[in-house]
Amino acid sequence: MGLKTSVRRALRLKEIASVFLEMELHYLIDVFSLKYHLPWHQRIHTKTTSNIPHTHPDTVRQIFERLGGAFLKLGQILAIRPDLVGASYSDAFAKLLEHVEPLEFEEVKSCISECLPHGISTFKKIDKKAIASGSIAQVHKAVLPDGTVVAVKIRRPNIEKQFESDISILYSFTKLLSTRYNLEFMDPEKIIDEFQNYTLKELDLNHEARNIARFTKNFEGDPHVHIPKIYPEISSDRILVMEYIEGQHLLQDRKKSLNTEIVDKLTAAVYQQLFDNGFFHADLHPGNIFVLEKSHSNHSKRSKKSSHQKSASYKRSKLKHDTGLQIAFLDFGIVGYIDTVLKREMADLFIALIDGDLEKTAKALIELNTARSNPNVRELETGIYHSIGEYYGLSMDQIPIAKMLNKAIDVARKNQIALPAQMVLFSKSLLTLEGSCRELDPEYNIVESAKPFVRRMLTPSLNLNELPRKTAIVIREVQKMFSSVPSAVSGLERKLSLLEFRIGEIDTTFHYLSHVVWRISKLGIYSVLFASFLISASILIHTGPMYNNLSYYTIISGGLALVLLFLILLNLRDNTDLKRGE
């Protein structure tokens, strides 16, 4: 550790001790051995406690707010992680997501001069007052030389060094807590690990630019969703220049008649992120969602995909009166990712919850457990029943998916089960979405709008686009397997003949066996095709053009399945005749 780092750390510890002293949290000074960082006249002595005294969530929130830096950012992260700290602390920390005191404009100019070759002259004009300010960066409205209005996101100067020092201090605190107190389920060091991972990514604004590029690709061709354009030629790891979004905040007062349209487009966009793409905005609060009154020309220029390539949200949103409103998302520093394995495990949990199966729900939660804990299965099942039992027996249309999932997460936390961070972010985004939508339009059926997406998640292996390819692979493998058997039999026949085993019964037997195997091969192929078309018919029952409440695709797939069933029966009859002729 260098001299500058040591001095910076010592000064920071003194500041932390002073805040604890001012708020009369003497026991924390003792817990973290901070008294020697105070002036001699302020040093206090407190008795070592065997248990951590209860601290009100709002008090901890104030501490994080006063200390700023990584402490403030940690509080913001914990606001979206109720599985780590509980609902009361998570709700208190949510206040930290509000406006943070901005930098002075002179500091902003200095940062721009350091990062851009042309400095402040890169912009024809830049507003001195920030339009948004956070713990890591703040945003200013600016105008490029060609008249284009942009938003300039500027990272706070020296924030990396401050965060490095703060994270080091937090690690020291967690070690002290772990050695002096029994924290049971909570692993503070793991919390700081996750926090550091998120923070390092968010400090690099290039990371956010890559996230925006991916969202742009995912929603290309969707006229209902707008992702801001990035200007990479004048962006860096410390400055991000993007399209300025002019619109209304999501919860801003407007004509109530528009709210249903807004909610429909918003739910479709977010459900697509969560259930289809598996890549989603993880800081989804109303301040990061804007409503644009009309389609942006920039977006329409980017939307050149054909109709079959358009996003799921575009296909699903069929409004009677579409006024052209767009949903715009901002601030892509924190994103979530659900891979195939986690999606399958979450699907198992969803199915168990919807079915009201206590045993399967407990098993699904245990399989998702990332901690080394061994929860008591009986206690876990009891907790699930008391927390979620009210939803058992309800139809899928009546089940509040987000609320139920969050209750399951809370039960897991109380039973020392650590769930994957991405799953918790998924649940938090879903809950935030439902809360915002109910505020906009209390009559909107959020559960109903989620059904197509949830169905796809619950059947991840039955991807319609992949079905023909996967079916062809299976058929080829079955053909290969069965066709190899007659050749093996023939080879054995040749070997026997070379050994001069010219017994007529053996020749007859092998001839018969070869014939039977070939018929079994055909039967296997017919069976695979029959199953494939039958599955297709069931999946496509409500897809595409309809005839008497049945999809044409279902009718065609069902018809082909019947033909194959006839061939199967015919093949079985031939095999029976063959056996009789034996």
Beta strands, then each sheet from edge to edge (+ up, - down):
strand 1: 125-126
strand 2: 132-133
strand 3: 137-143
strand 4: 149-155
strand 5: 225-226
strand 6: 239-243
strand 7: 248-249
strand 8: 279-281
strand 9: 289-292
strand 10: 326-329
strand 11: 335-337
strand 12: 546-547
strand 13: 550-551
sheet 1: 1+ 3- 2+
sheet 2: 1+ 3- 4+ 6-
sheet 3: 5+ 10+ 9- 7+
sheet 4: 8+ 11-
sheet 5: 12+ 13-
end
